[in-house]
Amino acid sequence: MRFRPEDDPHPGSPVEWTDNWLSNFFAWGSKTFTPSWCQSKDHWSSRITQYVFTDCPCCLFFRGLIIGGLLVLPFWIIVIVVLLSLW
């Protein structure tokens, strides 16, 4: 199954899509589990991506690490507090 766009959404500019198993997996997951998120530019997920999007792969990778770390930090703090309270 391929999720590569059939037509160029931005004629004259390069298509920002790498057709490989990982990008197809993520496209399938977003279409399957969150189909309404990408349908509107007014959705919160679309508005947030406008702030963090970049053409530089290194910048995008490190932004993902930092944002992912910040989102996971509260979970680990709760786990550590619970484990320390049980000890």
C-alpha positions as CSV (number, residue, x, y, z in Angstrom):
1,M,0.0,0.0,0.0
2,R,1.4,3.4,-1.0
3,F,0.4,6.7,0.4
4,R,2.4,8.9,-1.9
5,P,0.3,11.8,-3.2
6,E,-1.0,11.1,-6.7
7,D,-0.7,14.7,-7.8
8,D,1.8,17.4,-6.9
9,P,0.1,19.6,-4.2
10,H,2.5,22.5,-5.0
11,P,3.2,22.6,-8.8
12,G,6.7,23.8,-9.5
13,S,8.1,22.9,-6.2
14,P,9.6,19.6,-5.0
15,V,7.1,17.2,-3.4
16,E,8.0,16.8,0.2
17,W,7.4,13.1,0.4
18,T,9.8,10.1,0.6
19,D,8.1,7.0,-0.5
20,N,9.4,4.3,1.9
21,W,8.1,1.9,4.4
22,L,8.4,4.3,7.4
23,S,6.6,7.3,5.7
24,N,3.9,4.9,4.4
25,F,3.5,3.5,8.0
26,F,3.1,6.9,9.5
27,A,0.7,8.0,6.8
28,W,-1.3,4.8,7.3
29,G,-1.4,5.4,11.1
30,S,-2.6,9.0,10.8
31,K,-5.2,8.1,8.2
32,T,-6.4,5.2,10.3
33,F,-6.3,6.6,13.9
34,T,-6.7,10.4,13.4
35,P,-8.4,10.9,10.0
36,S,-10.0,14.2,10.9
37,W,-6.8,15.9,12.0
38,C,-5.3,16.6,8.6
39,Q,-8.5,17.5,6.9
40,S,-8.6,21.1,8.1
41,K,-6.0,23.8,8.3
42,D,-7.9,25.1,11.4
43,H,-7.3,22.0,13.4
44,W,-4.8,22.5,16.3
45,S,-2.4,19.9,14.9
46,S,-2.1,21.8,11.6
47,R,-1.6,25.1,13.4
48,I,1.2,23.7,15.6
49,T,3.1,22.2,12.7
50,Q,3.3,25.6,11.1
51,Y,5.4,26.7,14.0
52,V,7.9,23.8,14.0
53,F,8.1,23.0,10.3
54,T,11.5,23.3,8.6
55,D,13.2,22.1,5.4
56,C,16.4,21.2,7.3
57,P,16.3,17.5,8.2
58,C,18.7,18.0,11.2
59,C,16.6,20.8,12.6
60,L,13.4,18.8,12.2
61,F,15.0,15.8,13.9
62,F,16.3,17.9,16.9
63,R,13.0,19.7,17.2
64,G,11.2,16.3,17.3
65,L,13.6,15.1,20.0
66,I,13.1,18.2,22.2
67,I,9.3,18.4,21.8
68,G,9.0,14.6,22.3
69,G,11.2,14.8,25.4
70,L,9.1,17.7,26.8
71,L,5.9,15.7,26.2
72,V,7.3,12.6,27.8
73,L,8.9,14.3,30.8
74,P,5.7,14.6,32.9
75,F,5.0,10.9,32.4
76,W,8.4,9.9,33.7
77,I,8.1,12.3,36.7
78,I,4.8,10.6,37.7
79,V,6.4,7.1,37.3
80,I,9.4,8.0,39.4
81,V,7.2,9.6,42.1
82,V,5.0,6.5,42.2
83,L,8.0,4.2,42.4
84,L,9.6,6.2,45.1
85,S,6.4,6.3,47.1
86,L,6.1,2.5,46.9
87,W,9.7,2.0,48.1
